[in-house]
C-alpha cells in the first residue's frame, strides 16, 4: 500500500539542526526505509512465509508513521502547544 504523497522525493533542509531529529529528517528517513522495504518485499514474494509477512507488517507500520509525520508539522499556530513556550517556527514545515 503506497502512502499518499510518498512518491514525492523529500529532501533535507540545509538549515536544520542536524543534531536534532526534525520532522523533515524523520520524513526523509521514513521514506528511504519504506522504499528499501518495498524492494525487499518484492524479493521475498516468491519465497512467501514468515519473512514476507514480517516485512509486509513492518511496511504497514512505516507507512502509518510516515502519514503521522506528514500530519504533524510545526508551524507558528501550534508552536507553543508543542514546545510549551511562545515562539515562532523557523519555517512552517
PEZI-V607408 format. One record per helix or strand of 3 or more residues. SS is the DSSP state (2 for helix, 1 for strand). FROM is the first residue (numbers start at 1). LEN is the number of residues. If there is no record, write none. Layout:
ss: [SS SS]
from: [FROM FROM]
len: [LEN LEN]
This chain:
ss: [2 2 2]
from: [23 49 79]
len: [22 23 5]
